[in-house]
Amino acid sequence: MFPHSFHYHRASSLAEAAAMLAELGEEAKLLAGGQSLVPLMKLRLARPAHLVDLNFVSDAAYIRAENGGLRLGAMARHADIEESEVAAQIPILHDCAAGIADVQIRNRGTIGGSVAEADPSGDWGAVLMTLPASVRCLGPRGERTVPIEEFFLDAYTSALAPDELVSEIRVKTPAPGSGGAYLAFKRSAPVYASASAAVQLALEGDTCREARIVLGAVGLTPLRAAAAEGELRGKVLEPQAIERAAEAARSVADPQPDMRGSAEYKKALVAALVKRAIGAAAKRARGERVEVSHIYA
Ligand SMILES: Cc1cc2nc3c(=O)[nH]c(=O)nc-3n(C[C@H](O)[C@H](O)[C@H](O)COP(=O)(O)OP(=O)(O)OC[C@H]3O[C@@H](n4cnc5c(N)ncnc54)[C@H](O)[C@@H]3O)c2cc1C
């Protein structure tokens, strides 16, 4: 089906795009990679009267290392992040970018669009929540920084005001002795995860000094599994502790039954994914090079 007709506006800077949003009001939508918005428009589930195109904004797709962290411009494509040596310094970012859908979608879809969409099945939310990360939001009142834990409010609802846009994602590089991994279970490549688990650990010898575990696609927002983290923090990373963490994560998951599986099935997936992600994160924290790939049915 063809989308409903709309007026097209080309922004030459993010500030201009924000000004256009403020002027055109709630009938306007930003166009980034178009990988979520355009299908919705073609199904006529979204009918914006105005599209403000960000694809001609220069210098909005950067990936820079700066002050002990990374700055990712909102228009950085998933494929840019997948191929970036700078982003590879934080392996969980590479796990995420390389596993999103298929290459066509990764070539167009952006980190800014994904975060702004706040799709409960999206991959970036869970991954960013395991890191000290924040979202830079730009609007008519200027720029502000929202910690990632405060950004996702509900399914498809974020802390962005209607006249604000995501300008940048900031991530702090984890301290030495840290490692993270992101794993999802997908029915095939070009579909969203049935369930996913992002884990970031800091080790001191065999003891887990710090743990962050966030679950994806099993709640209305990415879910922090604090009880699971508590099963690891200050403990030796032995199989029983990992098993307890996986069980704790299973009880935090709150999935909806749908075409991807029953709620019980997704909870079982979560437990298995958390266990595997802890294993990979721990190896990385010990300095081992570990390739992580999603599991496809
Ligand atoms: C078949 C298919 C499979 C997919 N599988 C996955 C998957 O497995 N995992 C996954 O994470 N994603 C998946 N996606 C989604 C993909 O990652 C998209 O790239 C992403 O959700 C949206 O990014 P985008 O740049 O395409 O945004 P767009 O589609 O252009 O925009 C999405 C929404 O965000 C708004 N927006 C865009 N940029 C900004 C900004 N800078 N500030 C504020 N608002 C903004 C738009 O107005 C729109 O409302 C899939 C998409 C398709 C079509």
The ligand as an SDF file (V2000), in Angstrom:
LIG
                    3D

 53 58  0  0  0  0  0  0  0  0999 V2000
   11.9470   -6.2580    9.0080 C   0  0  0  0  0  0  0  0  0  0  0  0
   12.5510   -5.4470   10.1250 C   0  0  0  0  0  0  0  0  0  0  0  0
   13.2480   -6.0900   11.1200 C   0  0  0  0  0  0  0  0  0  0  0  0
   13.8180   -5.3470   12.1560 C   0  0  0  0  0  0  0  0  0  0  0  0
   14.4700   -6.0360   13.1330 N   0  0  0  0  0  0  0  0  0  0  0  0
   15.0260   -5.3400   14.1540 C   0  0  0  0  0  0  0  0  0  0  0  0
   15.7210   -6.0180   15.1700 C   0  0  0  0  0  0  0  0  0  0  0  0
   15.9090   -7.2340   15.1490 O   0  0  0  0  0  0  0  0  0  0  0  0
   16.2140   -5.2710   16.2000 N   0  0  0  0  0  0  0  0  0  0  0  0
   16.0760   -3.9010   16.2280 C   0  0  0  0  0  0  0  0  0  0  0  0
   16.5440   -3.2790   17.1700 O   0  0  0  0  0  0  0  0  0  0  0  0
   15.4390   -3.2460   15.2580 N   0  0  0  0  0  0  0  0  0  0  0  0
   14.9250   -3.9220   14.2090 C   0  0  0  0  0  0  0  0  0  0  0  0
   14.2800   -3.2360   13.2180 N   0  0  0  0  0  0  0  0  0  0  0  0
   14.1460   -1.7750   13.3240 C   0  0  0  0  0  0  0  0  0  0  0  0
   15.3770   -1.0550   12.8260 C   0  0  0  0  0  0  0  0  0  0  0  0
   16.4340   -1.2570   13.7440 O   0  0  0  0  0  0  0  0  0  0  0  0
   15.1650    0.4470   12.6990 C   0  0  0  0  0  0  0  0  0  0  0  0
   16.3150    0.9280   12.1580 O   0  0  0  0  0  0  0  0  0  0  0  0
   14.8870    1.2370   13.9550 C   0  0  0  0  0  0  0  0  0  0  0  0
   13.8680    0.7770   14.7410 O   0  0  0  0  0  0  0  0  0  0  0  0
   14.4620    2.6570   13.6520 C   0  0  0  0  0  0  0  0  0  0  0  0
   15.5370    3.3580   13.2070 O   0  0  0  0  0  0  0  0  0  0  0  0
   15.4090    4.2260   11.9040 P   0  0  0  0  0  0  0  0  0  0  0  0
   16.6460    5.0290   11.8100 O   0  0  0  0  0  0  0  0  0  0  0  0
   15.0570    3.3790   10.7460 O   0  0  0  0  0  0  0  0  0  0  0  0
   14.2060    5.2220   12.2990 O   0  0  0  0  0  0  0  0  0  0  0  0
   12.9260    5.6880   11.4940 P   0  0  0  0  0  0  0  0  0  0  0  0
   12.1390    4.5210   11.0400 O   0  0  0  0  0  0  0  0  0  0  0  0
   13.2950    6.7000   10.4750 O   0  0  0  0  0  0  0  0  0  0  0  0
   12.1690    6.4340   12.6880 O   0  0  0  0  0  0  0  0  0  0  0  0
   11.5820    5.7040   13.7490 C   0  0  0  0  0  0  0  0  0  0  0  0
   10.8590    6.6870   14.6830 C   0  0  0  0  0  0  0  0  0  0  0  0
   11.8040    7.4750   15.3940 O   0  0  0  0  0  0  0  0  0  0  0  0
   11.6690    8.8590   15.0660 C   0  0  0  0  0  0  0  0  0  0  0  0
   13.0390    9.3550   14.9450 N   0  0  0  0  0  0  0  0  0  0  0  0
   13.9740    8.9730   14.0600 C   0  0  0  0  0  0  0  0  0  0  0  0
   15.1490    9.5630   14.3400 N   0  0  0  0  0  0  0  0  0  0  0  0
   14.9400   10.3320   15.4220 C   0  0  0  0  0  0  0  0  0  0  0  0
   15.7850   11.1820   16.1980 C   0  0  0  0  0  0  0  0  0  0  0  0
   17.0710   11.3770   15.9270 N   0  0  0  0  0  0  0  0  0  0  0  0
   15.2210   11.8080   17.2620 N   0  0  0  0  0  0  0  0  0  0  0  0
   13.9130   11.6360   17.5880 C   0  0  0  0  0  0  0  0  0  0  0  0
   13.0790   10.8570   16.8870 N   0  0  0  0  0  0  0  0  0  0  0  0
   13.5970   10.2000   15.8170 C   0  0  0  0  0  0  0  0  0  0  0  0
   10.8600    8.9100   13.7790 C   0  0  0  0  0  0  0  0  0  0  0  0
   10.1250   10.1000   13.6430 O   0  0  0  0  0  0  0  0  0  0  0  0
    9.9790    7.6890   13.9350 C   0  0  0  0  0  0  0  0  0  0  0  0
    8.8700    7.9950   14.7590 O   0  0  0  0  0  0  0  0  0  0  0  0
   13.7090   -3.9280   12.1660 C   0  0  0  0  0  0  0  0  0  0  0  0
   13.0350   -3.2730   11.1370 C   0  0  0  0  0  0  0  0  0  0  0  0
   12.4710   -4.0210   10.1010 C   0  0  0  0  0  0  0  0  0  0  0  0
   11.7590   -3.2860    9.0010 C   0  0  0  0  0  0  0  0  0  0  0  0
  1  2  1  0
  2  3  1  0
  2 52  2  0
  3  4  2  0
  4  5  1  0
  4 50  1  0
  5  6  2  0
  6  7  1  0
  6 13  1  0
  7  8  2  0
  7  9  1  0
  9 10  1  0
 10 11  2  0
 10 12  1  0
 12 13  2  0
 13 14  1  0
 14 15  1  0
 14 50  1  0
 15 16  1  0
 16 17  1  0
 16 18  1  0
 18 19  1  0
 18 20  1  0
 20 21  1  0
 20 22  1  0
 22 23  1  0
 23 24  1  0
 24 25  2  0
 24 26  1  0
 24 27  1  0
 27 28  1  0
 28 29  2  0
 28 30  1  0
 28 31  1  0
 31 32  1  0
 32 33  1  0
 33 34  1  0
 33 48  1  0
 34 35  1  0
 35 36  1  0
 35 46  1  0
 36 37  1  0
 36 45  1  0
 37 38  2  0
 38 39  1  0
 39 40  1  0
 39 45  2  0
 40 41  1  0
 40 42  2  0
 42 43  1  0
 43 44  2  0
 44 45  1  0
 46 47  1  0
 46 48  1  0
 48 49  1  0
 50 51  2  0
 51 52  1  0
 52 53  1  0
M  END
$$$$
